[in-house]
Amino acid sequence: MLNWIHLTAQQKLLGVVGIILCLCFILALFTSTVPGRTPPIGMPLMAIGWLLHPGAFAKGKRTVAWRGAPLLVKVVWAAGITALLVSVTAGVSRMLA
């Protein structure tokens, strides 16, 4: 979606709807998570990063990869990876305790 100018109206609509759904899902996770636990927001952040990547809606053989990602996408993906690691670590520590 970072190549907004080159997208069709349908692609723009699908991208915006996808990002809104991911943000609503993250909000629902934060409100429904038991206090003291970390909400599992890593995967929605990864989905937002994929939706923001210019290669996601490009025609042809353009791939969605870290190497070709803009800085904003890399930051969102890094936050998603960090959130996934924190969530998994917290779950494992609760399981072993």
N, C-alpha and C positions, 0 to 999 in steps of 0.2 A: 504494500500500500504506500510505500514511500515513493513509488513512481506514479503518484496519483494522476498526473496529467495524461499518462498513456493508457489508463484503464478505461474500460467501457463502463456504462452506467450500471450494468448488472454486476460487474466485478466490484465496483465501488460499494454497491448496496450489500453484496455478500460479505465483503471485508468489514464494513462498519457493523453489520449485524453480528458477525463472528466476534469482533472485539467487544461489543456490548454484552454478548452472552458470556464471554470469558470474565469480564469485569463483574457482571451480576453473580456469576458462579463464585468468584473470589469473595465478594461481599457476603454471599450466603455461607461460605465456609467460615468466614470470620465470625459471623453472628451465631452459627450453630455449633462451633467447636467448644468443647468443655473447657472451662478455665483451667489453666495450667498445662494445656497441651498445645502443640504447634499445629496450626491449620495446614492441610496439604495443598499449598498454593503453587507448588513447583510446576505441575503439568499445565495448569491454565496460563502461567507465565510463558512457558515454552510455546503454547499455542498462539499467544499474542505475538511473540517474537516471530513465529512462522508467518502469521498474517501480515506483519509489518515488513517482512523481507520482500525486496523488489522482484525476486525471482519466483515468488509464490504464484503470481497471476500472469507471469510472462509466458507468451507462446513460444514454442520451440523446445530446445533441449537445455534451457537454462535451469540450473539446479539451485536448490536452496541449501547453501553451505556457509560455514563459518567464514571461509576465506573471502567470499564475495559479499558478506553482510556489512551494512553500514554500522556505524558506532552505536546508534540507538538500539538496533537489533542485538548487537553483541552484549550490550548492557542488560537488556531484558533477558536474554538467554543466560547470562552469568547469574543474574538474580534468581532465575528459575532453577538453575543447577544448584546454587547455594541453598535455596529453599528445599529442594529435594533432599540434599545431603543432611540438612538440619532435621527434617522430618524423619528420615530413615534412622539417623543417629538417635533421636529422641525415642523412637519406637523400639529400637534395639535395646537401649539403656533401660526402658521401662520393662521390657521383656526379661532382661537379665537380673533386674533388681528383685 
